[in-house]
Amino acid sequence: MPRRLLLIFGVFLIGAVALAACVGGDDTIPATS
């Protein structure tokens, strides 16, 4: 896997987790609250 694709996937994954934490509540990332 190209490093650029891996980087894009990593950024997308972090963004998705952050969005899920904002929308779904504090259950996804307990450290936020």
C-alpha positions in Angstrom: 0.0 0.0 0.0 1.4 3.4 -1.0 2.3 5.7 2.0 0.1 8.5 0.6 -3.0 6.3 0.5 -2.2 5.1 4.0 -1.9 8.7 5.2 -5.2 9.7 3.6 -6.9 6.6 5.1 -5.5 7.5 8.6 -6.7 11.1 8.4 -10.2 9.9 7.2 -10.4 7.4 10.0 -9.5 10.0 12.7 -12.0 12.4 11.2 -14.7 9.7 11.2 -14.0 8.8 14.8 -14.1 12.5 15.8 -17.3 13.1 13.9 -18.9 10.0 15.5 -17.8 11.3 18.9 -19.4 14.7 18.3 -22.7 13.3 16.9 -23.1 10.1 18.9 -22.1 11.5 22.3 -19.2 10.8 24.6 -19.4 7.0 24.5 -16.9 6.7 21.7 -14.1 8.7 23.3 -14.5 8.9 27.1 -11.5 11.2 27.4 -13.3 14.1 25.7 -15.6 14.7 28.6 
